[in-house]
């Protein structure tokens, strides 16, 4: 950021010097023409006087316009033509995603997704792929989505769509940590399970001993992910390679 600021300052200083030279040149040239014209007028040289006075006046009037032209040229030269206007064709290099929290249908395991807050975003990609592949025809899915309060939920319509596409073999539980479950919310999504508590604790109680052939995905705040990792490794006895996670601080 400091480098960008210094570059901007340098460009501004260069433009100011250019404008200063234009103004100085214009003023000096017009002053000389007008002064010489007045001297010649006193000497009775009317033709030369008229020419010099016109030249001096013209230079004086043209100087501000020259300053504007210089500024416009500098703007056009410095403009970001790649992102500053329409681009018909451009080459872009992409890489990623990086990490191991990815879903591959060939794993052949039941899915357990535990997400806190915005951590649900990655789960949506996993569930979308699973539904597209018909994955839930042969496997079960459990989604536990934790937020603070009912006002914080999102993606529920999309989760409901995934549940329908899975022929109800995908089970969705929404956990509210800071308030009881609002009745209107529970009525709006009758196929979901709603619970009060931290999402990893709600998941532990709901899953109980159902961890056979499970691949777990975790995403959310570090304390939530750490608590879920501890439970899955120590109590659920899942193998480390069957747990994939992302922490969002």
C-alpha positions, 0 to 999 in steps of 0.5 A, spaced: 500 500 500 505 504 501 508 503 494 502 504 491 501 511 495 508 513 493 507 511 486 501 515 485 505 521 489 510 521 484 505 521 478 502 527 481 509 530 482 511 529 475 504 532 472 505 538 477 512 539 474 509 539 467 503 543 468 508 548 471 512 548 465 507 550 461 504 555 465 511 558 466 512 558 458 506 561 456 506 567 461 513 568 459 512 568 452 505 572 452 509 577 456 515 578 452 510 579 446 506 584 449 512 588 452 515 588 445 509 590 442 508 596 446 515 598 445 514 598 438 507 601 438 511 607 442 516 607 436 510 607 431 511 600 428 504 599 427 504 593 423 509 589 427 505 592 434 499 589 432 502 582 430 505 581 437 499 584 441 495 578 437 500 573 438 501 575 446 494 575 447 493 568 443 498 565 447 495 568 454 489 565 452 491 558 450 496 557 456 490 554 460 487 550 455 494 547 454 494 545 461 488 541 460 490 538 454 497 536 458 492 533 464 488 529 459 494 526 456 497 524 463 490 521 465 490 517 458 497 514 459 496 512 466 489 509 465 488 502 467 486 499 460 485 492 462 480 493 468 478 501 466 473 499 460 470 493 456 475 488 455 473 483 449 478 478 450 483 477 456 487 471 458 486 469 466 490 464 470 486 461 475 489 456 480 485 452 486 482 450 490 487 448 495 486 443 501 483 437 502 475 439 504 473 436 497 468 431 496 469 425 491 463 421 489 467 415 489 469 415 496 462 411 498 461 413 505 455 416 508 456 424 509 456 428 515 456 435 514 457 440 521 457 447 519 457 454 523 455 460 520 458 461 513 461 455 514 455 452 510 457 455 504 462 449 502 457 444 504 452 447 499 457 445 494 458 438 497 451 437 497 450 440 490 455 435 487 452 429 491 445 430 489 447 431 481 451 424 482 445 421 485 449 419 491 444 419 496 440 413 492 445 409 496 448 413 502 445 417 507 447 424 509 446 428 515 447 436 515 448 440 522 447 447 521 449 452 527 447 459 528 446 464 533 439 465 532 433 464 527 434 471 524 441 468 522 439 462 518 440 462 510 440 457 505 434 454 508 430 454 502 436 451 498 437 445 503 430 444 503 431 443 495 437 438 496 433 434 501 427 433 496 432 431 491 435 426 496 428 423 497 429 424 504 435 421 505 439 427 507 437 429 514 438 437 516 438 439 523 439 447 524 442 448 531 440 455 535 446 457 540 443 463 543 435 462 543 430 457 543 427 455 536 422 460 533 415 457 532 414 460 525 421 458 523 420 451 525 413 451 521 416 454 515 421 448 514 417 442 517 422 437 514 428 440 518 429 438 525 431 444 530 434 444 536 437 449 541 445 448 543 452 449 540 452 445 533 457 440 535 454 438 541 447 437 537 450 433 532 454 429 537 447 427 541 443 426 534 448 422 531 449 418 537 453 411 535 451 412 528 458 413 525 459 406 521 462 408 514 462 416 515 466 421 512 465 428 516 466 435 513 467 441 518 467 448 517 466 454 521 469 458 527 475 455 529 472 453 536 467 450 533 471 446 528 476 444 534 470 442 539 467 437 533 474 434 531 475 432 538 469 429 539 469 425 532 476 423 534 476 421 541 468 419 542 466 417 535 473 414 533 473 416 526 479 415 522 483 422 521 483 421 513 475 421 514 475 428 517 475 434 512 475 441 515 476 448 514 476 453 519 474 461 518 477 466 523 
